[in-house]
Amino acid sequence: MSSNMIRATRILAFARSTAISQNCRNLSTTACIMASITVDSNFISQITAAEKLITNQDNPVQNGPTARAQSHAGQTLTSQVIHDITEGERTITGSDQPIKNGPTSIAQSILARLSSSSSNTSSASGVLDSSTIHNITEKEKELTGQTRPVKGGPTARAQQHAGEKISSQALHDITEGEKKVTGGERVKGGPTATAQSELAKSRS
C-alpha cells in the first residue's frame, strides 16, 4: 500500500491527541483553536515520542521526524510541515509507508482535528477538513468499487491540501486525481463536484 493511500485514510480519523498551546488560556474557543495550529514544544514532544517508538533510542535521529519538526518551530502547522516530517520518518524506516501511530500519523491527526474543530462555527467551512475529505473518499469508492483510496486519486490529491481553503489549485488537483480513476473524465456528482459543492455552500 502506498504512503499516499495510508495518509488519505488516516486523515479521515480524528486525532487522539492535540497540541494546544498554553497561550490559548485567555483566548476565545475559535481563537484558541487557530493559535494552537503551531509547531510548538508540545507538538514536537509528541513527534519525538512517536519517533522513539520506532528507533528505541533516547535521542532523536539526525534529519529524522523530530529534527524536521524542529526546523519549523514556531510556524503554523501545514501540509508542507507534515510532508517534511514524513520525509524524516522515511529516513529512519527506509519505507514510503508511514508507521501506525508514528510521527506522520500523529501530525496528520492533529491537523485533521484542529481543521475540523475550527470549522464547527459553520456548517460549510470551505476548507478541506476531515469531513470534506471523507465525502471525497466516499465518491471515489463509488467510482472505483474499492474499499481504499487509489494512489494518486482524488482522495490522495485532496489530502495534500488538508486543512487548506478549497482553492482553484486544490480543485485542479482533485480533478486530476478523479481523471486517473475514471480514465480521463470528470463525473457528475463525483469527487470534484463534492469539493466544489462544499466551497459553494461556504460562500452562500
Secondary structure, DSSP 8 states (H G I E B T S, - for coil): --HHHHHHHHTTS--S-----GGGGGS-HHHHHHHT-B--HHHHHHHHHHHHHHH--SS--TTSHHHHHHTTTTSB--HHHHHHHHHHHHHHH--SS--TTSHHHHHHHHHHHHHHHHTTTSS--SB--HHHHHHHHHHHHHHH--SS--TTSHHHHHHTTTTSB--HHHHHHHHHHHHHHHTS---TTSHHHHHHHHHHHHH-
